[in-house]
Amino acid sequence: MHHLKFAPSWLRFLTIFLLTMGILFRFSNLDGKVFWQDEVYASLRISGYTINEAKQQLFNNRVIGKESFAQFQGANPDKSLNDTIMSLAKQDSQHPPLYYIIARLWMEIFGNSVTAIRSLSACISLLVFPCVYWLCRELFNVPLSVPGVAMPAAGVAIALMAISPIHLVYAQEAQEYILWLVTILLSSASLLRAIRLEDELAKERQKPDLFAIWSIYAVTLAMSLYTFIWSAFVAVAHGIYVMITAKFKFTETVRTYLLASLVGFLAFMPWITVVIGEFFQFLISADKTTAQSDLIPIFPFLLMQLSRIFFDIDLSSENSLGYLIALAFLTLVGYSIYFICQSTNYKVWSFIITLIVVPALPLILPDLIVGSIRSSTEAYLIPSYLGIQLAVAYLLTTQLYNGSGSRRTFWRIIMTLVIICGLISSKVSSQAETWWNKGMNYGNPQVAQIINQSNRPLLISGAFSNNYGNVFSLSYLLEPKVRFLLVNNQKIPKIPDGFTDVFLLNPSETWGQTIEKKYKFKTDIVYRDNYYSIWKLAKTRNLRRRNISPNNQ
């Protein structure tokens, strides 16, 4: 095995090139993708309004334009930063406030446009690269590992993450997930450094400032918890790792770790009380509705998510080519994990294994009973994505310099294919109008095209189910000529004259039939997918008498 004290020049140039491409992809076409429901809700929280307040002002059986939504989609003078925090505490405590506070301050400076709010995530994503460099230096720079592999492995890890399609998705979304990744990297790297310094102190090599580094861990753990509540399971993974490195003995390192973790969780305690309070309020309330979510068989879901770490061109799960590609990456990941377990110190492989497995188990185990998993849980696997990429980066780095010339050539080909897959995926994804992560709003471009073709269209929607978020999301793609008639729950709307085409958004069967009966309309479906539908109302005879021909789709 060669000693890789410094990354070779070609690897440095490759890392710089891929890092540059990754940055360009992150800031490309920020306003071009569908601004979907979860981003709509995030913008609502940033504005400081609650869903009930927005519904009271908008869903009141009057005709409005798309400009009426702007007040509830970003920073505004009517609400303060405190209102932003209280909005989360009242109705969405599962999302802690750190990202929303940062986003509120950001939008007060740069405005409320889609580009402005998504550029925050793109900028935050740039912090991933120095953080993953630090993590790799701490993780792979331990005794009994491959000598000098830390720096080249860090470069390969940066390159892989720069062009990783899954990271690009969250780097271009107005949500907290890319910030969560940064806090995971920081807390993990600070933990590894603290453990290393504890070991050096035990050997009396030096007297490092352990208080400072453990304090950094406590602060970054609290930041991670205040970013996304699933960080609690990352903390559990850290705890298991500390016990493994201590060989399940109650050492000084374990005691210090427990103290630092306790400080981190105590700092998060105010929000924990908010979460518990909202949970009990939910139990005693009459409203037990939950967000609509698609269920996918567990193995195809996990296989698809694993593939999306490296290659993602939105292949259908039924597509045989998609399965072949996913199986190829499953083989690569499986061998990477096997290799790192066989060739590294237990302080290396146990960290990666716990990071992959522990945060994913609470997500997967309950769904094993029914055999399917919710499609909206992809972001919860971010710690697992990170662990997998670290394992693959280590494998590729060591194999590029190990063994015979033919063996090194083989692994250079593998690395080239992985890079090509990432570049193609990132290019296609960054320029796409919609993508798999847009959930129930995936078809919004088609719906908007249908409605925008009308001369004077009116879109009618009730506030039931997920229609609130769907209307807001769709409004970003509709032209100013489109008018909205929003009604509370399932009241019968008073449809005014003067519109060439009238559309119903996701009507319930009884609501649609009641409107049809009252106005003697004929309803024709113009769009339908797995989540919602658009119906067009046509009073054929009367329209012909007034020389207005319906715009049949």
N, C-alpha and C positions, 0 to 999 in steps of 0.2 A: 504494500500500500504506500503510495506516495504521500509525503508530508505536505499538506496544502496550507502552508502558513499564510500565503496570499493568493487571492483569486487570480488565475491567469488573465492576461489582457483581453483575450477574446470573450471570456465570461463577463468581465467588467463591461466591455462594450455592448454585449448582448443584454446585460441587465439594464444599462442606461437606455438602450433603444426600446426595450419592452416597457420600461418605466415611463418613458416619454409617450409611447403609444397609449399606455393605460391612462395617463393623465388627459391626453387628448380625447379619448373615448368618454371619460367621465364628464367632461364639460361640453360634449357634443350633443346637439339636439335636445337640450334640457326641457324646452317647452314643447317639443314635438310629440311626446308620448301622452297617452291618456292620463289625465289627472283623476285617479280612480277613488273609490269610496273611502278607503282608509286614509288617503291623503286629504280628502275633503274633511273628514272628522278631525284629523290633526290640525288643519287650518282653522277649523271651528274652535278647537281648544285654545289655539294661539290667540284667536280674536278675543277670548274671554267670555264668549257666550256659551250657554248650554243648549242642548238640542231642543229642549222645551221652549226656551226663549226664541230661538230661531223659528220654530214651528208656529208660535203664536203670532209672529210678525209677518210670516210669509204664507202660511197655509190658512188663509181666511177668506177664500172664495172670491178673490179679486184678481184681475188681470194685471200682471207685472212683466217687466223686461228683465233680461239677464243681469243688468246692472244692479238690481235689487239684492243679488246674492253677495255682492262684493263686501258689504258691511260685516258679513259673517265668515270671511275667508282671509283673515290676516289681521295685522295690527291696525287699530283704529282709535281715534281720540275719545270715544265713549267708554272704553274699557281700559283698565290698567293691567300691569303685570300681575298684581294681586288677583284680579279677576281671572286671569289665565290659570293660575294655580288653583283657585277655588272651583273653576269649571271642571278641572281634572278630579279634584277631591269629591265633588258632588256626584259626577256621573261616569267617571272613567278612571278610577283610582288604580286599575291594573296597569296603567301607563304612568309611571312616576314623572316628576315635573322637570328634570334637568334639561332634557332636549328641548322642551317647550319653552322654558325660560330663555335658553340660548336663541331659539328660533324667533321668539317675540322681539328680543333686542336686535337681532339680525334684520328682521323685516321692518322695524322702525327706522333703520338706516337705509336699507336697500329697496324697500317697497314690498308690495304684496303680490307681485307677478309670480307666475309659475316658475319662471327662470330664477327669480330671486330666492324663493324658498328652497328650490332644489339645489341651487348653487351652494347653499349651506352644507348639505350632505356631501356634495362633491368636494368641497374644501376640507371637511372633516375627514373624508376618505384618504386624503393625502397624508394624514398623520399615521395611517396604518403602516406605511413603509418604514419610517424610522423606528416605530414600535416593534415591528416584526424583526427588524435587524437586531434590536436590543434583546428580544426574546431568544433569537437563535444563538446569539453570542453567549447568553447565560445557559441555555439548554444544552448545547453541544460542546461547550468548553468545560467538560468535567473529566476526571481521571478515568482511564480505561476506555475512552472513546477513541475514534479515529483521530490521530494527531492533526491539528491544524484545520479540521473540517468546518469549524464554526463560521469563519468568515465566508468561504465559498457557499456553504449551505444557506447562509443569510442572503447572499446575492441571488441564489436560485429561488429561495422562498419569496423574495421581493418580486422577482420576475414572474413567477407563477401567479402571485396574488394580483399583480398589476393587470394581467390579462384574463383573470378568472371571471367568467360570465356571471357567476353568482354574486361576486362582490360588486361587479358593475351594476347589477340590478339595484342593490341597496344603496350604492353611491349616487344613484340618480332618483331616489325616492325621498319625498318630504316626510320621512319618518325617522325614528330614533335608532334604527338597527345598525347603521354604520358607526354611529357613536358608541353603541354597545360593544362592537368589535374592538374599537380603540381601547375602551376601558378594560376589556378582557385581556388584551395584549399587555397593557400597562400593569395591571394587577398580577398577571402571571409572571411577567419579567421581574417585577420587584420582589415577588415571593421567591423566585429561583435565586436571585442575587442575595437575598437575606439568608437563605439556607446555605449558600456557598460561603458567605462571610462567617456564619456561625461555625461551619466546619473548619475554616481557616483559623478562627479564634481558638477552637478546641485544640488545634495543633500548635497553637502559640506562635504562628508565623508573624501575625501582626495584630494590632488592636483596632479593628475597624469600628466605625461609628454605626453600631447595629441599631441604635434607637432611631436614627434618621431613616434608614432603609425600611425598618418595620413600620415606621410612621407613614412612609410613602405607600406601603401595602395597605394599611388601614384606610388611608384617604382614597386610594384608587378603588378599593373594594366598596367603600361607601358611594363613590361616584358611579360605579357599575350598577349597584342596587338602585340608585336614584335615576338611572337611565332605563333599566328594564328589569322587571321583578324576577325574571328567570335567572338572573345572576346568582340567586340563592343556590341554585344547583351547581353553578360553576364554583361557588365557594365550597360546596360539599366535595366536589372533585379535588379542589386544592387541599381540603382537610384529609381526604383519603391518601393523596399523594404524600403529604407531610408524614402521615403515620407509616406509609410504606418506606420512605427514606429513613425514618427513625427506627425501622424494623419493629414497629408496634411497641416501642418502649416510650415511657413518659419522660423524654429527655428535656433538656433546657430549650432546645429548638421547638419542640412541641408546645411547651408552656408559653414561650414567647409568641408562637403562632396563634395559640388560642386567645391570648390577651389582645393581639392586634385584630383578630377576627371579631372578638367581642366589641372592641371599640368601633369597628366598621358597622356592625349590626346595630349597636346602640345609636350611632349617628343616623341610622335609617329608621329607628323606632317611631319617630313622629309620623312617617308615612305608613308604617305598618298598622298603626292605630286607625288611620284613615281607611285603609283597605278593609280591615275587620269591621269597621263601622258601616261601610257601604255594603259589605256582604250581608250583614244582619238586616240592613234596610231592604235589600233585595229579597231576603227570605220572607219578610212580613208584608211586602208589597204585593199588589195584585198583578203586576206586570212581570210575567215570567218569560217573555219573548226572548229569543236568542237570535243572533245573526245567522243568516243562511250560509251553509257551508257544504261543499261537495265532499263526498266520501270516496276514497280511493283505496283499493287493496294495498296492504302494508308493503309487501315485497316490491311490487312495481313502483310504488311511491318512493321508497328508499333508493331503489336502483336508479330512478329518474333523478333524484336529488344528488346522488353521488356523481352521476354523469354531468350534471349541470355545474359542478365545480370546475370542470375542464372544458366541456363542450356543450353548447346549448344553441340549437337553431330551431327550437320550438317543434321538434319532431313529435308526432302523435305517439302516445304510449302503445297504440296498436301497431305501429310501424315496425316491421321486422328489422330495418336498418337501425332504427333507434335502439332496439333491444341489443343488437350486435355491438353497437358502439358502447352502450352502457355496460355490457358484459366485459368488453375489453378494458374499460376503466376500472371495473370491479376487480378484474385480475391484477391490474397494476396496483391498485390500492391495497388489495389483500397481500400481495407480495411485499409491498413497501412496509406494511405493519409487521409481517413475518421477519423481514430482513432487519428492521430496526430492533426487534425483540432479540434477535440472535446475535447482533453485532455490537450492541451498545451496552453501556452500564445501565443497571436497573433504574438509576435516577433519571435517565433519558426516556427509556421506553415506557416506564410507568406513568410519567407525566402525560405523554401523548395518548396512551390508552385511556387514562381516567378522563382526559379532556374530551375524547371522542365519545366515550360510553356513558359516563355519569349524567351529563345534562340531557342526553337523548332518552335515557331509560324512562323517566316519568312521562315522556311524550308517547313512547311506543308501547310500554307494558299495558296500560289500560285499554288500548285499542286492539291488543292481541285477542281480547275476549270476543270482540265482534268481527275481527279480521279485516278491519278497514281503518283508515286514519283520515283526519280532516285535512283538506288540501290547503287550508289557510295557515298551517303550522310550519311552513318552510323556514321562516326566519328564526324559529326557536332552535334550529339545528346549526346556527352560526358557530358555536364552540366546536361542534363536530367537524364542520367544514375546515376550521382552522387546524385542528389536530391532524386531519387527513392530509392537508397541504404540507404541513411540517414533515410528516412521514415520507411523502413522495419527494419533497425537496432533498431530504437527507439521502434517500436511495439514489436519486439521479446524481447528486454531487459525488458520492463515493464511487458509484459504478463508472463514472466518466474517466476515472483514473485507476481502476482496479482491474487486475487480470491481464489477459492477452489483448493484442491489438484488435482482434475480431470481436472480442467481448466489449471493448470500449466503443468500437464502431457501432455495434448493435444498440448500445444504450444512448449513443449520440443520435441515432435514428429515432429511438423512442422519444427522447427529449425534443427533437425537432418536430415530431408529429404532435406532441402535447402542445408545443408552442403554436403550431399552425392551427390546431383546433381552437385554442384560446383566442388567437387573433381573428380568425374567421367569425367565431361566435360573438366576440365583442364588437366587431364591425357591424354585423347584421343587427345585433341587439340595440346598439347605440343609435342606429338610424331608423329602427322600426317605429311605426305609429302606435302599436300596442304589443303586449307581450304576455306570457303566461301568468305573470305575477299580478296582472290587473284584475284577476278574479271575475266577479260578476259584471264588471264594466269592460271586459275584453272586447265586446262587440260595439262599443260606443261609436267608433268611426263610421261603421255601416249605418247605425241608427241616425247619427247626425247628418249623414249624406242624404238619407231618405227625407228627413224633415226639412233640411235646407233647400231641397229642390222645389218646395212649395213657394207660392208667391206671398201669401199671408198666413203662415201656419200658427196654430194654437196647440200647445201641449198641455193636457190635463193630467193631473196626478193627485192621488190622495197621500196622506202622511203615514199610512199603514205600512207594515213590513219594512223592507229596506228602501222604499221609494224616496225617502228624504235624501239619502246619500246618492241614489241614482240620479235624481233630478239635478242636484248640485254638480255631480260629475259630468253629466251630459251638457250642462249649461256652458262649460268651457269650450265645447266644440260647436255649439250652435251659433248661427249668425244673429246680429242684433235685431233683425226683422222678426225673429221668433218670439212669440209671447207665451207666457205661462199662466195657467189657471190652476192654482193649488188650493185644495180643499182639505179640511180637517177630517181625518179618519175616512169614512165612506159616505159622507154627505153627497147628495145629488147636486152637481154644479149647475150654476146658472150660465148657460153658454150664450155669449153675446153674438150678434151678427157681425158681419164684416170680415170673416176669415174664410179663405178658400179651402183650407184643409184643417181638420181637427183630429188630433191624435190622443190616444189614451196610453199612459205609461203603466204597464204591469197591473192591469185591473184585475180584481178578484172576479170570479165567475158571476156572483150575485150582483156586484156593483156594476159590472159591464152590462148585464142583462137589464138592470133597472134603468140605466141611462138609455139603452136601446129602446126600451118600451116607452119611456116618457117622451122622448124626442122623435120617436119613430125613425131612428137611424138604423142603417145597416152597418155592421162592424166587420171589417176585413183585417186580418192579421198581416202586417207588413214586415215584421221581424220577430224572431223567437230564437232563444238559445236555452241553455240549461238553467239560467238564472232569472231572466225576465223577458217580457214581450212588449211589443208596440202594436197597437190596434189603430186603424184609421176609420173614422166615422164618416159615413156618406149618406146624405138624404137625397138620393139620386134624382127623383122626379122634380123636387123643388129646385135643385141646383140647375137642372136643365132649363127650367122655365126662366130662371134668372140669368141664363147664358153663361153659367159657370160650370165648367166640366171638371169633375173630380180628378185629381192626379193619382191615378191608379198605379200602384207599385208592382 
